[in-house]
């Protein structure tokens, strides 16, 4: 269905309600996506720090022989 069809076949009130609902859904999806990005970033940072720590420990073990 094209925008022209929608405008011709629905009242202004119906269109307004539909657009408002879409805006609310979109806003919530963006909020959820931001949360998911924050979680993924935290996981990546944790993994990077864990790898660095393991590598540092291995280097110390090689140089000190412990």
C-alpha positions as CSV (number, residue, x, y, z in Angstrom):
1,X,0.0,0.0,0.0
2,X,1.4,3.4,-1.0
3,X,1.4,6.5,1.1
4,X,-1.1,8.0,-1.3
5,X,-3.5,5.1,-0.7
6,X,-3.1,5.3,3.0
7,X,-3.9,9.1,3.0
8,X,-6.9,8.5,0.8
9,X,-8.3,5.5,2.7
10,X,-7.8,6.5,6.3
11,X,-8.9,9.4,8.5
12,X,-6.4,11.9,9.7
13,X,-6.9,10.7,13.2
14,X,-6.2,7.1,12.2
15,X,-3.0,8.2,10.4
16,X,-1.9,10.2,13.4
17,X,-2.5,7.3,15.8
18,X,-0.6,4.9,13.5
19,X,2.4,7.3,13.1
20,X,2.5,7.8,16.9
21,X,2.5,4.1,17.5
22,X,5.3,3.6,15.0
23,X,7.4,6.4,16.6
24,X,6.9,4.8,20.0
25,X,7.9,1.3,18.7
26,X,10.9,2.8,16.9
27,X,12.1,4.6,20.0
28,X,11.8,1.5,22.1
29,X,13.7,-0.5,19.5
30,X,16.5,2.0,19.5
31,X,16.7,2.0,23.3
32,X,16.9,-1.8,23.3
33,X,19.6,-1.7,20.6
34,X,21.7,0.8,22.6
35,X,21.4,-1.5,25.6
36,X,22.5,-4.5,23.5
37,X,25.5,-2.5,22.2
38,X,26.5,-1.5,25.7
39,X,26.4,-5.1,26.8
40,X,28.4,-6.3,23.8
41,X,31.0,-3.6,24.3
42,X,31.4,-4.6,27.9
43,X,31.8,-8.3,26.9
44,X,34.4,-7.3,24.3
45,X,36.3,-5.1,26.8
46,X,36.3,-7.9,29.3
47,X,37.7,-10.4,26.7
48,X,40.4,-8.0,25.6
49,X,41.5,-7.3,29.2
50,X,41.5,-11.1,30.0
51,X,43.7,-11.8,26.9
52,X,46.1,-9.0,27.9
53,X,46.3,-10.3,31.4
54,X,47.0,-13.9,30.2
55,X,49.6,-12.7,27.8
56,X,51.3,-10.6,30.6
57,X,51.3,-13.6,32.9
58,X,52.8,-15.8,30.2
59,X,55.5,-13.2,29.5
60,X,56.4,-12.9,33.2
61,X,56.6,-16.7,33.5
62,X,59.0,-16.9,30.5
63,X,61.3,-14.1,31.8
64,X,61.3,-15.2,35.5
65,X,61.1,-18.9,34.9
66,X,58.3,-19.2,37.5
